[in-house]
Amino acid sequence: MIKYSVVIVDDHTLLSQAIATMVNTFSKFKVLYTCKNGQELVEKFSASAKYIPRYCFNGY
């Protein structure tokens, strides 16, 4: 079965953790990271060049 990797970026830690917990309940999805901002996301992707995002969604 294919697992989709998900990264959650939000400045509210509690919200990020809640969303990550909810996403991880679905067998097709796996949360790789939760980040506080875009800069932290870029740093995490730079550290492991193995993960490259295909889609970015903005909730605004």
N, C-alpha and C positions, 0 to 999 in steps of 0.2 A: 504494500500500500504506500502511496506517495504521501509524504508529510510536507506541508507547507510551512516554511519558516516565517515567523512574524516578529517584528520589532515594534515596540510601543514607545512612543515619545510623548511625554507630557510633563509639565512642570509641577503637577500635583502627584506626589509619590503614592499616596493612598489610592488615588484613582488609577494610576498605572498598574499598581499591584492587583487591584480588584479586576481590572480588565484582563491582565495576564492570567490570573486564576481562572477566569471565565473561559478565555480562549483555550487554555490548556485542558479543559474538560472535553473538548472535541478531539477525537482521535486523529483527524486529518491535519491538525495544526500543532505547532510547537513554538513557544515563545523563546526566542534566542536571547533578547536583551530587553530591559526596560531602561530608558534613558530620560534624563531631566530636560534635555534640550538638544537642538540640532548639532551643536558643537560636540557634545558627548557622543552622539550617534556617529559623526564623522570619525572621531577618535577610535571608537570601537571597530568600525569598518576598516580603518587604516591598519589597526593592529592585526586583524585577521582578514586578509584580502580574499579569503575563500568565499565570503558571503557578499553578493552584490544584489541590491534591491531591484526588483522588476517593476514594482508599483509603489507609489507613495500616495497616501490619502491625507487630505487636510480636512479637519473637522470644522473649520471656520466657514 
